[in-house]
Amino acid sequence: MKKYVITSYLAVVLLLTNSCATNPVTGKRDIMLVSEGQELAMGKESDPQIVASLGLYNDAKLQSFINQKGKAMAAVSHRPDLPYEFKIVDSPVINAFAVPGGYVYFTRGIMAHFNNEAEFAGVLGHEIGHITARHSAQQQSKSMLAQVGLIAGMVVSPQFGQFAEAAQQGLGMLFLKFGRDDERESDRLGVEYSTKIGYDAQEMAGFFHTLEREGEKSGAAEIPNFMSTHPSPGERFETVSKLAADMKQKLNATNLKVNRDSYLRMIDGIIYGEDPKQGFVENNVFYHPVMKFQFPVPTGWAVQNTPQQVQMAPKDGQAMMMLTLAQGTSLQTAAQQLVQNYQLTVLESKEVSVNGLPAFALVAEQQAQQQQQQQQQQQQSPAIRALIYLIQYGGNIYNLMGISTAQNFNSYGNVFASSMQNFRQLTDSEKLNRQPARIRIKPVNQSGTLSQALSTYKARSADMQDLAILNGMELTDRVEKGMLIKVIEH
C-alpha cells in the first residue's frame, strides 16, 4: 500500500512539474494544465457561443472604437502576439469580461455608464490583464484538477442540470470567478496598460464609485456583475489612485488624456436598459414585438431573456419554464427530436390548438439517475417531469417547457399550462412599435446643479437617481453652462 501511495505521489509531482509554465506578467512559474494552444482553442470555441447568447450591439462606431483601443493596448501588454478580439455585446447588464486566448467583451450597459475614454481604458486594461496574467487559464486548470470531485458532487438541483446545460452549453467560462489577488493584479495591469497608451488611470478609480452606487441604488445587496468577486470599491479607489500616481511617475507620463466630451458624443443614442425588440415583460406578460407573440408570466416569477431563450422561475427554485425555438419541420418531428435529445419518457401526448395555432402537448419524464459519490455511496437524483407545448406560428415552432420534480409537478402543472395555453399572436400596435430608451447627450443651458440642468430637459423624477449615476455625479453637484450631460429619452 505504501508503495502505491509513493508511486502516486511521484506521478502527481511529475505531472505538476511538467505542467509548470512561466507567467508572462510575474515571471514566476505557475501550475498550468492549459497550454497556450489550448487557451487559444478555448477562446475560439467560446466566442461564437457568447455572441449567439448575447448578440453584438449594432453600432459600427462603438465596435470600431473598442477594437482600435483594444489593439493599441494589447500591443503594449505582456502578451502582444495573441490574436485579440474586442466586442461590444447587446446586453443592458453592467459588465465586462474576458475569456482565454484574447477575447474581450464589454456590454452596452457598461459603455453607457462610462463618462470618458479614460474610465473605459482602465477597465479595458483590467480585462486584458486577466488574459495576459493567464487568470482565466489558471481557473480552467483548477477546474480540470477539481473535475472528478465536481462530477462526484453534482447533486445540487440535478433535476434541472441537463435542461440548463442544453441551454447554456459552452458558456461556463463566462462565469469563471477570479480571486481577489487576481483582481488586484488586473487592476494594477489596467493602470499600467491604460497609462502606457496615454490615458489618466485616476479616472478608472473614480468609476468604481459609479459601480458601487449602481449596486446600492435598489437598496439590495446585489452589485453589478463586474464587481461580483472584486475587492471593495473603497479599497480599490484608494489602491488604484496610488497605483495611477506611481505609474505616472514611473513612466514620466505627461498630458494624460481623459477625453470626456468626445466619449459622450460617441455614445449619444446608445440604448439604455432593455431593448423592447428583444422582448420585454410588462404587467406579467412577456411581449416579443419582432416575432409578434405574447404569453403570461406567472406572478412573482423572475425572467431572464436572451436571444436564444426566455427562462422563468419562482424564487424558491422548485420549478422553471423555458421558451426556445424547437428543431424540426413539423410538430411531430419537433416532438420526436425533443424526446430524443433529453432522453424523455412520454407519459401522455395529444394534438391541441392554442388560440387558433396548431400545437402538440405532452407530459414527459426523465428518470432518476445514479450519481457516484466520493464516499462510494449511491445517491439517487429525483425524477423530473415536464409539461411541453410545441406551438407552430409565424414559420417557427416554439417550445414552451415547464419543469419540476415529479413530486412537485401537481403543484406547478396548472401554472405551466396557464402560460402555455395563453400563448398568442401579438397585435397591440403600441407593443409592436415600442421603442427603447436611449441616452442623449445635451449641453447644460445654465450653470447650476445637475438636478436643475436635468429638469430643463424635462427629465422624469423617476429617472433622476439613474441619471445622476449615469453622469457619475450627485444631483447636487455643480455643472457649468455648455458642459455635456446625459439624459434619458423615452
Backbone hydrogen bonds, N-H to C=O, Kabsch-Sander energy under -0.5 kcal/mol:
donor,donor_aa,acceptor,acceptor_aa,energy
5,V,1,M,-2.1
6,I,2,K,-2.4
7,T,3,K,-2.5
8,S,4,Y,-2.6
9,Y,5,V,-2.5
10,L,6,I,-2.6
11,A,7,T,-2.0
12,V,8,S,-2.2
13,V,9,Y,-2.6
14,L,10,L,-2.6
15,L,11,A,-2.4
16,L,12,V,-2.8
17,T,13,V,-2.7
18,N,14,L,-2.4
19,S,15,L,-1.0
20,C,17,T,-1.1
21,A,30,D,-2.7
23,N,28,K,-3.7
27,G,23,N,-2.7
30,D,21,A,-3.4
30,D,28,K,-0.5
32,M,19,S,-3.0
32,M,30,D,-0.6
35,S,33,L,-0.6
39,E,35,S,-2.5
40,L,36,E,-2.5
41,A,37,G,-2.0
42,M,38,Q,-2.5
43,G,39,E,-2.0
44,K,40,L,-2.3
45,E,41,A,-2.1
46,S,42,M,-2.3
47,D,43,G,-2.4
49,Q,45,E,-0.6
49,Q,46,S,-0.5
50,I,46,S,-2.4
51,V,47,D,-2.7
52,A,48,P,-2.1
53,S,49,Q,-2.0
54,L,50,I,-2.6
55,G,51,V,-2.5
57,Y,88,I,-2.6
59,D,57,Y,-1.9
63,Q,59,D,-2.3
64,S,60,A,-2.4
65,F,61,K,-2.0
66,I,62,L,-2.4
67,N,63,Q,-1.8
68,Q,64,S,-2.6
69,K,65,F,-2.6
70,G,66,I,-2.1
71,K,67,N,-2.4
72,A,68,Q,-1.9
73,M,69,K,-2.3
74,A,70,G,-2.8
75,A,71,K,-1.7
76,V,72,A,-0.6
76,V,73,M,-1.0
77,S,74,A,-1.3
82,L,79,R,-1.2
84,Y,82,L,-1.9
85,E,102,G,-2.7
87,K,104,V,-2.3
89,V,87,K,-0.6
89,V,106,F,-2.4
90,D,55,G,-3.2
91,S,89,V,-1.9
95,N,93,V,-1.1
97,F,105,Y,-2.4
99,V,103,Y,-2.2
102,G,99,V,-1.0
103,Y,99,V,-1.2
104,V,85,E,-2.7
104,V,102,G,-0.6
105,Y,97,F,-3.0
106,F,87,K,-2.4
107,T,95,N,-2.2
108,R,89,V,-1.7
109,G,91,S,-1.8
110,I,93,V,-0.6
111,M,107,T,-1.8
112,A,108,R,-2.0
113,H,109,G,-0.7
113,H,110,I,-0.5
114,F,110,I,-0.9
114,F,111,M,-0.5
117,E,258,V,-1.0
117,E,259,N,-1.2
118,A,258,V,-1.6
120,F,116,N,-1.5
121,A,117,E,-2.8
122,G,118,A,-2.1
123,V,119,E,-1.8
124,L,120,F,-2.6
125,G,121,A,-2.6
126,H,122,G,-1.8
127,E,123,V,-2.2
128,I,124,L,-2.4
129,G,125,G,-2.2
130,H,126,H,-1.3
131,I,127,E,-1.1
132,T,128,I,-2.9
133,A,129,G,-2.5
134,R,131,I,-1.2
135,H,130,H,-2.2
136,S,130,H,-0.8
138,Q,134,R,-2.3
139,Q,135,H,-2.4
140,Q,136,S,-2.0
141,S,137,A,-2.1
142,K,138,Q,-2.5
143,S,139,Q,-2.2
144,M,140,Q,-2.1
145,L,141,S,-2.3
146,A,142,K,-2.0
147,Q,144,M,-0.8
150,L,146,A,-2.4
151,I,147,Q,-2.8
152,A,148,V,-2.2
153,G,149,G,-1.4
154,M,151,I,-1.1
155,V,153,G,-2.5
157,S,155,V,-0.7
160,F,157,S,-1.5
161,G,157,S,-0.5
161,G,158,P,-0.8
162,Q,158,P,-0.6
164,A,160,F,-2.7
165,E,161,G,-2.6
166,A,162,Q,-2.1
167,A,163,F,-1.5
168,Q,164,A,-2.4
169,Q,165,E,-1.3
171,L,168,Q,-2.3
174,L,171,L,-1.7
175,F,172,G,-1.7
176,L,173,M,-1.1
183,E,179,G,-2.0
184,R,180,R,-2.7
185,E,181,D,-2.2
186,S,182,D,-2.4
187,D,183,E,-2.4
188,R,184,R,-2.2
189,L,185,E,-2.3
190,G,186,S,-2.6
191,V,187,D,-2.2
192,E,188,R,-2.4
193,Y,189,L,-3.2
194,S,190,G,-2.1
195,T,191,V,-2.0
196,K,192,E,-2.2
197,I,193,Y,-1.2
198,G,195,T,-1.9
199,Y,194,S,-2.7
200,D,257,K,-2.7
201,A,199,Y,-0.9
203,E,200,D,-1.6
204,M,201,A,-0.7
205,A,201,A,-1.0
206,G,202,Q,-1.5
207,F,203,E,-1.5
208,F,204,M,-0.7
208,F,205,A,-1.0
209,H,206,G,-1.1
210,T,206,G,-0.9
211,L,207,F,-2.0
212,E,208,F,-2.4
213,R,209,H,-2.6
214,E,210,T,-2.2
215,G,211,L,-1.8
216,E,212,E,-1.6
217,K,213,R,-1.1
219,G,216,E,-1.6
226,F,94,I,-1.3
227,M,224,P,-2.2
228,S,225,N,-1.6
230,H,227,M,-1.5
236,R,232,S,-2.5
237,F,233,P,-2.6
238,E,234,G,-1.8
239,T,235,E,-2.5
240,V,236,R,-3.2
241,S,237,F,-2.1
242,K,238,E,-1.9
243,L,239,T,-2.6
244,A,240,V,-2.8
245,A,241,S,-2.0
246,D,242,K,-2.7
247,M,243,L,-2.8
248,K,244,A,-2.2
249,Q,245,A,-1.8
250,K,246,D,-2.8
251,L,247,M,-2.6
252,N,249,Q,-0.6
253,A,248,K,-2.3
257,K,198,G,-3.3
263,Y,259,N,-1.0
264,L,260,R,-2.5
265,R,261,D,-2.5
266,M,262,S,-1.5
267,I,263,Y,-1.7
268,D,265,R,-0.8
269,G,439,I,-3.6
270,I,267,I,-2.5
272,Y,437,A,-2.9
278,Q,275,D,-2.2
279,G,276,P,-2.1
280,F,287,Y,-2.3
282,E,285,V,-2.5
285,V,282,E,-0.8
286,F,295,F,-2.9
287,Y,280,F,-3.2
287,Y,285,V,-0.5
288,H,293,F,-2.4
290,V,277,K,-0.5
292,K,288,H,-1.4
293,F,288,H,-1.2
294,Q,424,R,-2.1
295,F,286,F,-1.7
297,V,284,N,-2.7
301,W,298,P,-2.0
302,A,313,A,-2.7
304,Q,311,Q,-2.9
306,T,309,Q,-2.8
310,V,323,L,-1.9
311,Q,304,Q,-2.9
312,M,321,M,-2.7
313,A,302,A,-1.8
317,G,314,P,-1.4
320,M,403,I,-2.0
321,M,312,M,-2.8
322,M,401,M,-2.2
323,L,310,V,-2.6
324,T,399,N,-2.0
326,A,397,I,-3.3
334,A,330,S,-2.3
335,A,331,L,-2.2
336,Q,332,Q,-2.4
337,Q,333,T,-2.4
338,L,334,A,-2.2
339,V,335,A,-2.5
340,Q,336,Q,-2.2
341,N,337,Q,-2.8
342,Y,338,L,-2.1
343,Q,339,V,-0.6
343,Q,340,Q,-0.6
344,L,339,V,-2.2
345,T,365,E,-3.0
346,V,344,L,-0.6
347,L,363,V,-2.9
348,E,363,V,-1.6
350,K,361,A,-2.4
352,V,359,A,-2.5
354,V,357,L,-2.8
355,N,353,S,-0.6
357,L,354,V,-1.6
359,A,352,V,-2.4
360,F,390,L,-2.4
361,A,350,K,-2.8
362,L,388,I,-2.4
363,V,348,E,-2.6
364,A,386,A,-2.4
365,E,345,T,-2.6
366,Q,384,I,-2.5
367,Q,365,E,-0.5
371,Q,379,Q,-1.9
372,Q,370,Q,-0.5
373,Q,377,Q,-1.7
376,Q,373,Q,-2.2
379,Q,371,Q,-1.4
379,Q,377,Q,-0.5
381,S,369,Q,-2.2
381,S,379,Q,-0.5
384,I,366,Q,-1.8
385,R,404,S,-3.0
386,A,364,A,-3.0
387,L,402,G,-2.2
388,I,362,L,-2.9
388,I,386,A,-0.5
389,Y,400,L,-2.7
390,L,360,F,-2.9
391,I,389,Y,-0.6
391,I,398,Y,-2.5
392,Q,358,P,-2.8
393,Y,391,I,-0.6
393,Y,396,N,-2.8
396,N,393,Y,-1.8
398,Y,391,I,-3.2
398,Y,396,N,-0.5
399,N,324,T,-3.2
400,L,389,Y,-2.7
400,L,398,Y,-0.7
401,M,322,M,-2.7
401,M,399,N,-0.6
402,G,387,L,-2.8
403,I,320,M,-3.1
404,S,385,R,-2.0
405,T,318,Q,-0.6
406,A,383,A,-2.3
409,F,405,T,-1.0
411,S,408,N,-1.2
412,Y,408,N,-1.1
412,Y,409,F,-0.7
413,G,409,F,-2.6
416,F,412,Y,-2.7
417,A,413,G,-2.5
418,S,414,N,-2.1
419,S,415,V,-1.5
420,M,416,F,-2.4
421,Q,417,A,-3.0
422,N,419,S,-0.7
423,F,420,M,-1.4
424,R,294,Q,-2.3
426,L,292,K,-1.9
427,T,425,Q,-0.6
432,L,428,D,-2.5
433,N,429,S,-1.9
434,R,431,K,-1.1
437,A,272,Y,-0.5
438,R,489,E,-2.3
439,I,270,I,-2.6
440,R,487,V,-2.8
442,K,440,R,-0.6
442,K,485,I,-2.7
444,V,483,M,-2.5
448,G,479,V,-2.3
450,L,477,D,-2.1
451,S,475,L,-2.4
453,A,449,T,-2.2
454,L,450,L,-2.6
455,S,451,S,-1.9
456,T,452,Q,-1.4
457,Y,453,A,-0.5
457,Y,454,L,-1.1
458,K,455,S,-2.1
459,A,454,L,-1.7
463,D,460,R,-1.4
464,M,460,R,-0.7
464,M,461,S,-0.9
467,L,463,D,-2.8
468,A,464,M,-2.1
469,I,465,Q,-2.1
470,L,466,D,-2.8
471,N,467,L,-2.0
472,G,469,I,-1.4
473,M,468,A,-2.7
477,D,474,E,-1.6
479,V,448,G,-3.3
482,G,444,V,-2.8
483,M,480,E,-2.2
485,I,442,K,-2.8
487,V,440,R,-2.5
489,E,438,R,-3.4
489,E,487,V,-0.5
490,H,488,I,-0.6
